[in-house]
Amino acid sequence: MKQSTAILGGDSLQVGKEGCIEVSVPGGSFLRLARDGEVEVVSYEPSVVFRGSTGSFYIQRLARGRGELMFESPLCKVAPTPDSMVRVDILANGTTTVYRTVGPRGGSV
């Protein structure tokens, strides 16, 4: 993938062992993929929905973020609150761990 490549609903993104990708989301938020990450862009506008299958993901939702932002794993759905950062780790067998690293309590898992 080249820098500043547009993505659309239905696209899939993959990262190798040493790579990383950062996706700017409408409304001013970000999704970062690291360490063997694989994610499908289920929808991109007006609601943003990502579906991860394996890897480590960081979702940063800025305070000014608007609209719906959802991240789905094989076992759960994560909807971060504005002004927060969430890490989601998904193992090959689907086991999912969610960490709220920054921001107010809230959102849903």
BELBELFEN-V543624 format. One record per helix or strand of 3 or more residues. SS is the DSSP state (~ for helix, > for strand). FROM is the first residue (numbers start at 1). LEN is the number of residues. If there is no record, write none. Layout:
ss = [SS,SS]
from = [FROM,FROM]
len = [LEN,LEN]
This chain:
ss = [>,>,>,>,>,>,>,>]
from = [12,20,29,48,69,77,84,96]
len = [3,6,15,14,4,3,7,8]
